[in-house]
Amino acid sequence: MSNPIFVLNGPNLNLLGTREPHIYGSTRLAEVEQMCHDRARALGHVVSFRQSNYEGQIVEWIHEAIDGADGIVINPAALTHTSVAILDALKNVKCPIIELHISNPHQREAFRHVSYVTPVATAMMCGFGVTGYPLAVEAMAGLIKARRPA
């Protein structure tokens, strides 16, 4: 049996649906999680969906993923622009990494244009709203399949 796809979410994403709906929409995180589980199941995969407001917890999950995940989809939220700790943890991961953002950070404030995750990400998805989550799960399934011997 294969390992799950980790879908990791950073600070304030627990407020999806109520936090700045003009930017992030009105869909709640629990609904996003269900979208990911549904897409993964349809593709023959399992998702481990997690959210924390604490940088250290996200680092611990990345450490867990080193041997326990087939891929990581990560929306580090505000930690995207500040966390060398997340960058350093992701450098140890051998599986594919998709950096995901609900909005397009490049259309927002200048400080959001810099990502500490991008240098180690296999791919990046942004600007699709919460629809980006199941799209990222599908893209990750393709990356995982491409890595497996025929």
Backbone torsions as a table, in degrees:
resi	resn	phi	psi	omega
1	MET	NA	141.7	-179.4
2	SER	-81.8	164.2	177.1
3	ASN	-80.3	160.5	179.3
4	PRO	-72.4	164.2	166.1
5	ILE	-89.1	120.9	176.4
6	PHE	-81.9	130.5	172.1
7	VAL	-115.5	105.5	-173.4
8	LEU	-106.8	133.5	-176.8
9	ASN	-125.2	135.3	-177.2
10	GLY	-91.7	-162.3	-171.3
11	PRO	-57.4	141.3	173.5
12	ASN	72.9	-4.0	178.0
13	LEU	-71.6	-16.1	171.6
14	ASN	-64.8	-15.2	180.0
15	LEU	-94.5	6.4	178.7
16	LEU	-53.4	140.8	-178.9
17	GLY	100.1	-25.4	178.7
18	THR	-124.0	-26.2	-177.9
19	ARG	-82.7	119.9	175.8
20	GLU	38.4	62.2	-176.9
21	PRO	-60.4	-21.6	176.8
22	HIS	-68.8	-19.0	176.4
23	ILE	-103.3	-46.6	-169.7
24	TYR	-104.1	-5.8	178.8
25	GLY	85.4	-175.0	-175.6
26	SER	-110.3	4.1	179.2
27	THR	-77.3	132.6	180.0
28	ARG	-82.6	157.8	-177.7
29	LEU	-59.8	-37.2	178.4
30	ALA	-61.3	-35.2	177.2
31	GLU	-69.7	-39.6	177.1
32	VAL	-62.7	-42.8	178.2
33	GLU	-59.0	-44.8	179.8
34	GLN	-62.7	-39.6	177.3
35	MET	-58.7	-41.3	-179.7
36	CYS	-67.9	-44.7	178.5
37	HIS	-60.7	-43.9	-178.8
38	ASP	-62.3	-46.1	-179.3
39	ARG	-65.8	-43.4	-179.9
40	ALA	-61.3	-45.5	-179.2
41	ARG	-59.4	-42.9	179.9
42	ALA	-62.7	-24.9	-178.1
43	LEU	-100.6	4.4	179.0
44	GLY	81.1	24.8	-180.0
45	HIS	-123.4	170.0	176.2
46	VAL	-123.9	144.6	179.2
47	VAL	-113.2	139.4	167.6
48	SER	-109.8	104.7	-171.3
49	PHE	-101.9	125.9	-174.0
50	ARG	-141.6	151.2	176.2
51	GLN	-142.0	138.5	174.5
52	SER	-146.3	148.0	173.2
53	ASN	-91.1	3.8	-174.6
54	TYR	-116.1	122.2	-178.9
55	GLU	-54.8	-46.0	-177.9
56	GLY	-60.5	-36.7	177.7
57	GLN	-65.2	-40.6	178.8
58	ILE	-64.7	-40.7	176.1
59	VAL	-60.1	-43.7	178.7
60	GLU	-60.5	-41.6	178.6
61	TRP	-65.1	-37.7	176.5
62	ILE	-63.4	-42.1	176.1
63	HIS	-59.0	-42.6	177.7
64	GLU	-60.8	-36.1	-177.8
65	ALA	-70.2	-21.0	-178.2
66	ILE	-51.6	-45.8	178.6
67	ASP	-111.8	-6.7	-170.7
68	GLY	-114.7	5.7	-179.0
69	ALA	-134.4	148.1	173.8
70	ASP	-87.7	-15.7	178.7
71	GLY	-170.6	159.0	177.9
72	ILE	-126.3	126.1	165.9
73	VAL	-105.6	120.9	-175.4
74	ILE	-128.3	127.0	169.3
75	ASN	-112.7	91.9	-176.6
76	PRO	-74.3	-4.6	-179.3
77	ALA	55.7	-135.9	-176.2
78	ALA	-60.3	-24.8	179.2
79	LEU	-68.0	-14.9	175.1
80	THR	-51.5	-40.1	-169.6
81	HIS	-97.1	0.7	-173.5
82	THR	-135.8	-17.8	-165.2
83	SER	-98.6	99.8	170.7
84	VAL	-70.6	-29.4	179.0
85	ALA	-62.4	-43.0	177.7
86	ILE	-66.7	-42.7	175.6
87	LEU	-55.7	-51.2	-177.8
88	ASP	-61.9	-38.0	177.4
89	ALA	-65.9	-44.9	-178.8
90	LEU	-64.1	-26.7	177.7
91	LYS	-61.6	-20.7	-178.7
92	ASN	-90.4	-5.7	-176.5
93	VAL	-85.5	133.8	179.4
94	LYS	-98.7	-16.2	-179.5
95	CYS	-83.2	166.4	178.8
96	PRO	-63.7	149.0	179.6
97	ILE	-127.7	126.9	172.5
98	ILE	-112.6	120.1	173.6
99	GLU	-83.4	129.8	-173.8
100	LEU	-128.2	137.0	173.7
101	HIS	-137.2	138.3	-179.8
102	ILE	-67.8	-47.8	176.3
103	SER	-93.5	177.0	174.1
104	ASN	-97.6	104.5	-176.4
105	PRO	-58.8	-24.7	-177.9
106	HIS	-76.2	-10.2	175.2
107	GLN	-99.9	6.6	-175.6
108	ARG	-114.8	-160.5	-177.0
109	GLU	-56.1	149.8	-175.0
110	ALA	-57.3	-36.2	-178.1
111	PHE	-64.9	-20.6	179.2
112	ARG	-82.4	-4.8	-179.0
113	HIS	-78.3	-14.9	-178.7
114	VAL	-102.2	127.8	178.0
115	SER	-123.0	131.0	173.8
116	TYR	-83.5	-7.6	-179.1
117	VAL	-91.9	-36.1	-175.0
118	THR	-50.8	-41.3	-177.7
119	PRO	-60.5	-22.5	-179.8
120	VAL	-110.6	-1.8	-179.0
121	ALA	-78.2	141.4	173.4
122	THR	-69.7	-38.5	-178.4
123	ALA	-153.6	165.1	178.7
124	MET	-135.0	139.0	175.4
125	MET	-128.3	131.7	177.6
126	CYS	-153.3	153.5	173.8
127	GLY	87.4	4.2	-179.5
128	PHE	-93.0	4.4	-172.7
129	GLY	68.2	-159.6	-179.3
130	VAL	-70.0	-14.9	174.8
131	THR	-61.3	-22.0	177.6
132	GLY	-62.0	-27.5	-179.2
133	TYR	-63.2	-57.6	178.5
134	PRO	-65.3	-29.6	174.5
135	LEU	-62.7	-41.1	178.7
136	ALA	-66.8	-38.6	176.8
137	VAL	-62.2	-42.8	178.6
138	GLU	-64.9	-43.6	177.9
139	ALA	-62.1	-40.5	179.0
140	MET	-64.1	-40.6	177.6
141	ALA	-58.1	-39.4	177.4
142	GLY	-66.5	-41.1	177.7
143	LEU	-64.0	-40.6	179.1
144	ILE	-64.5	-45.4	-179.9
145	LYS	-61.1	-41.0	-179.0
146	ALA	-64.9	-26.0	-179.3
147	ARG	-82.5	-19.7	-176.1
148	ARG	-81.8	141.1	177.4
149	PRO	-64.6	146.1	-178.2
150	ALA	-73.5	NA	NA
